[in-house]
Amino acid sequence: MAEEETHPQSGISPHSQIHRPVLLDRCLELLAPVLSRPGAVVVDGTLGLGGHTAAMLEAHPDATVIGIDRDPDALRRAAERLGADASRVHFVHAVYDRISDALEQAGVSSADGFLFDLGVSSLQLDEDDRGFSYARDAPLDMRMDTSRGITAADVLNTYSHGDLARILRAYGEEKFAPRIASAVLRERETTPLQSSARLVELVRNAIPAAARRTGGNPAKRTFQALRIEVNGELDALRDALPAALDAVRPGGRIVVMSYQSLEDRLVKQAFAEVTRDRTPAELPVPLPEYAPSFRNLTRGAEVASPAEIAANPRAASVRLRAVERLSQARETEQLPARAR
């Protein structure tokens, strides 16, 4: 499980320092064949501050990007960062599972490529008042789109013990979830939880001392679980993956970077489903109608190199997977007989 503090999307810190996007060169390499197509359209489903998009536009002057982000501030800042190249971007304020709506707004029905850099962005993590970081005190908000939805404080102060324990266990893989939920309920009987620093202290005190000695900040799993619950991240990913697989053109590519095991598991399962031969096992040869519609571009999940992690610690937990949609000719070409 990745620490919540280690997720990157490239962007501008509060001190205007540009963060290099994670696995930038590898993303450009994987998407280059589709970005080089005449009139190429690529969807950046998690635009953030536009780091990956800026690199794609610079390397491929004829390409267009549909940039989706649920954070209005991210869209505004990305447009500023991209400068003149912003004219080649269709900015869409939405969650990345609204792919068909984003394509429709851009006047297309499909795309040559998709890029997803999941989790919390540098913009959200670095701004103290957003409440995503357990390293700095802030109001317990954690909404990626601050214009709508419940906050982390709402979850902590209104959910039942059972629901709190469930999300901490399911989304944070927190084995001390019931103890933390009990501590939250005791706390809110007298004072509603509003401060990230107070939550960190409460979680630390709820976890046995022996368990606090390893694994980093003991609150990291609780913060991750709350963020996922507040933003419906796993539900959005479950909907976004099949939507992207349906909307990518023949020969098109989908690249996904995830930062914790729950996300990566969903990506792995979705890609495995479309890259496997579904011919019934009892038949002696593969049948074209059961052939895979995609092929894997990565062998398992790729990770950042030690050099990249040293330069950008937020890359430490990244897992990259990518697939390519097979053309009709490749899908129906004669396949070899199975070994008997």
C-alpha positions, 0 to 999 in steps of 0.5 A: 500500500502506497503512502498517501503522501507519495503520489505525484501528478506534475505541477506547480507547488505553492512556491512555483516549483515545477514537479517533473511528472512521474514516468514521463519518458515512459509515458511519452514512449508508450503513447508516441505511436498514437500521438504521431497519427495525423489529427491525433486525439489523446485523453488526459483523464487526470490533467492536474497541472498539465505536466504530462499534457505539456510534454505530449503537446511539445513532442507532437505539435499536431496532437490534441489533448482532451484534459479532464479534471474534477478540480476547477483550480487545476484546470485553471492553473493547467491552462496558465501553465500550457500557455499558447499550447492551451489552444490545443487542449479541450478542458473538461471539468468532470470526474474522469469516468465521464469519458463519453461526455468529455469526448462529446464536448470535444466533438469526437466519439473516440480517441487514439489514446488515454492516460490516467495518473490516478490519486491525489495531485501535487496541487491538492497535496501541496496546498495546506487548506485542502486537508489531504496531507497528514504532515500539515495541519489543515481543515479536514476537507479532502474533496478534489472538487471543493464545489460539491460533495461531502468532506472528510469531516462530514464522514468522520462526524456523521458515519456510524461506527460500522461504516467508519470501520468498513471504509478504513478496512476496505479503502485503507487496508487498516487492520486497526479500523474498529479501534480507530472508529471507536476513537473517532466516535468518542472524540466527536461526542464532545468535539466534532473532528475538524483538524487533520492534526487532531485526526493524526493524533487520535489515530496514533493513540488508537494504534498499539505502540508496537504497530507504530514503530514501522511503516511510516506515519500510522495515519497514512491509511486512514487519510487514504481511506477518507480521501477515497470515500470522499471522492468516490475514487474506486467507483470512478475507476471501475466506470472509467476503465471500461469506458476508455477501453470502449472508446479507444480506436484500433491501434490506440493505447491506454496507459494507467499509473496507480499508486496503491494496491486497490487501484492497481488491482482494478486496472490489472483485472480490467486489462486481463479481461480484454487481453485473454483468449476466451476460447472454451478450453475444450476446443483444440484451436483458438477461435477468432470470435474469442480472440483478445481485443487488446494486447499488453504493452507492459510485462506486469506493472512497471515501476519507477527506477531508483534514479527517478525515485531519488529525484522524485520521491513521489514516484516510489509507489507508482505502478504503470500498466498499458494496453493497445487495442488490436486492429480488426485484421489482427483480431481475426488473423489465423491463430496457431493451434493450441498445444495438445 
